[in-house]
Amino acid sequence: MTQQALIQDQQKAQLKRTFRKDLKAEVELRLFTQRPSPIAVPGRECKYCVQTQQMLEELTALSPKLHLEIIDIYAQPELASGEKITRVPAIAFGEKGKAKLRFFGIPMGYQLPVVVENIKTISRGVSPLSMDTRKKLRGINQPVHIQVFVIPTDADCQGVARLAHALALENQNITADVVEIEEFPALARQYGVRSVPVTVVNEFTQVAGLVSEAEFVEKIVQWGVRQESESAPVQA
């Protein structure tokens, strides 16, 4: 029985043209997943692991500059812990062991362009951010963890997810995770997420809805810049 494609032929043809035109350097994607098992193990369910692997195989087959590494988190736990991956499926972009961009879940619908834009940005080394944003991000000298909660059918989610990943590419102190809440409902409940998109910064600050690049960056900078006075020792 022929496996049904997850990326339609028309979209594949368009992506192939895009990659041929826009990709410069080679890009590696790493998929953290688990092998399908005939026996259900409680706590190890992964509804879309197989489909996510199929989708990424279809995507990376569209350009010789794209490479996919598949990592089973139970067979290769040291690789998963090295990248702080604790849930699957997870897609990591960038240097092995130092990935600052991650996508948790299957990138269906409006989320596939997020993966495509990451590929293009990494390959070309050209930031999609404004010069003003890039200037502000240079001041971030503390770790910032951004989590953007999304669903595949909401167009607003795509814009926020792409922005978060672009910020992480711009500053090494920023890590950005995009989380598909239908696959990780417990995580969404943990942060009280009831609608999307919602962005959680360093476990506390919540930015709800679609916001401008300038507004988003202001929130990130608040967490990521430590003033010298804050780190200076207190005088007796």
N, C-alpha and C positions, 0 to 999 in steps of 0.2 A: 504494500500500500504506500503510495507516494505521500510524503509529509507535506502538509499545506504550508506554504510560505507565510511568514509573519510580516515581511515587508513586500508590498505589492510591486509587480513588475514595473509599472509606470514610475513609482517612487524610487525604485532601484536605479532605473535609467537616469532619473534626475540627479540622484546622489552620486552616481558614477561620474557624470559630467562635472558636478560640483567638486568632487575630490580631485579629478584630473586637473581642474583649473586652479584650485585653491591650495592643495597640499604641497608643501615644500619638503620639510624634514619628515622622517618616519615617526610614527606614533604607535606606542604600545598600550593596549588596554589589558587590564587584568580582571578576570571574572572570578570572584570567590563564590563557590557554590558547594553543593554536595551531590554525590552520586545517587541516582534513584535507587530505592531499596524496595524489595517486595514486602518487607516487614515494616510496618509503621512503628517508628520509635517516638514515644511521647517527648515533646520538646524539640524534636528535630524535623518538624514538618516544614516543607518548603513548596508551596503551591506552584510557584512560577520559576523554579530553578531551571527546569528542562527548557522551558520556552525562552527564558532569558539567554541561555547559552545558544539556542538556535538563532535568536534574533541577532546576537553579536557575531555569530559565525556568518550569517547572511550579510551583515553590514561590513565586516572587515574583508570579506571576499570581493568587495567592490573596488578595492584599490591595493596595489602591491606595496603601498607605503604604510598600510595598516596591519598590525600584528596583534593577535589575541593569545594570551596565556590563561589557561584554565586551572584554577587551584581549588582542590577539594579541602575544605577547612578541617575535616576530620582525618583525612589521610596526610595532610601537610599542615598540622596545627601551628608549627613554628612560623610558617609564612603568614598565616592569618594573624597571629599575635604580634608579629613584627610590624604589621600595618594597622594594628588595633581594630581588626575586623571581627565582630562578634555575632553578626547576623547576616543571613544570606537570603536572596542573591545580592551581591555587592559588586559594583564596578569601580575600579580604582584607576585614576589617570595620573600620569607623571612618573617620576623616578621611583624605581622599586624600593620599597621600605620607607619612602618619604612622601607618599602620595598625599597631597593636600586637597584633592578633589575626589569626592566619592558619591556614587549614586546607589541608594539602597532600594531594590525593587526592580521591576521590569519597566524599561523606558518605552511604554506604549503611548499612543496618541500624541498629545502635545509635548510629551517628555522626550521623544526621540530627537527632536531638534536641539535639545539641551546637550545631548551626547555628541551630536554632529558639530555643534558650535565649539564644544570643548576640543574636539579633534582638530578643527580648522585653526583655532587660536593657538594650540600647542604646536602644531606643525609650522605655522607661519611665524610664530613668535611676535605677533602684533596684537596689542591689547585693544579690546573693543571699548574700553573705558575712556571717558573724557580726560583731557590733560589736567583739569582742576581736581578730579577724583584721584588721579594717579599721584598728584602732588600731596594731597591730604593723606593718602595711604602710606606715604614714605615715613610719616611720623609714628606709625604703629610699631611699638617695640615690645609689646606683651602678647602672649598667646590669646588668640580669639577663635572661638569655635562657633561657627554658624550652622544651624540646622534649619532647612527650609522644608516644611511639610506640604506635600502636593498630592494631587490626583491626576490621572492621565487625561481627563475630559475637560479640565479647566484651563482656558487659554492664559489667564492671569498668572497661573502657577509657573508657566514657562518663562515669563519675563523675570520673575524674582529668582528662580532657580539659576538661570543663565547669569544674572547679575552676581549672585553669591559665588558661583564658580569663577567668574572673572576676577573678583576681588582676591580670591585665594591664589590665583595665578600671578597676581600682581605683587603680593607681599607674602614672604615665607612664614610669617607669624600667624597667618590666617589659614584655618582649615574649614572647608565648606562641605557639608553633607546635604544632599537632597534625599528626602525620605518619602516614599510612596505610602500614604497612611493606610490604604486598604490592605496592604500586605503586612503592616506593622501597627495594628490597632492599639496594642498595649503601650507602645512608645507614644502614640498620639494621646492616649488617656493620661499617661504620666505627666505630660505638659499641658493637659487641659485643652487640647486642640479640638475645636468643634466645627470650624470652617477652614477653608484654605483659600489662598496661601497664608500660612503663618510662619514667621521666622523667629527662632529662639536663638539668642546670642548669649554665650557663656552661661547657659542653663537658666538665666533669669529674664532678661529683657525680651519682651515679645513685640514683634512688629507685625500687625495684622494687615492683610490685604495687599493690593498692588501699590507700591510707593515709588516715587521718583528715585533716580540714581543718587541725587544729592541728599534726599532725606535718609535713604538707606545708609549711605556712607557716614552721615552724622552719627547715627546710632552705633555703627561699628567703631568709629574713632573714639567715642566716649569710653568704650571698654578697652581699646587697644593702646592708648597713649598714657604712659605713666610719666607724670611730671617729675623733674629732678627733686623737687621739694618733698614728694611723697616717699622717695627712696632714701632721702638724706637722713642720717642718724639724728635722733632727738638730743638736743643739748641739755645737759643737767643744769 
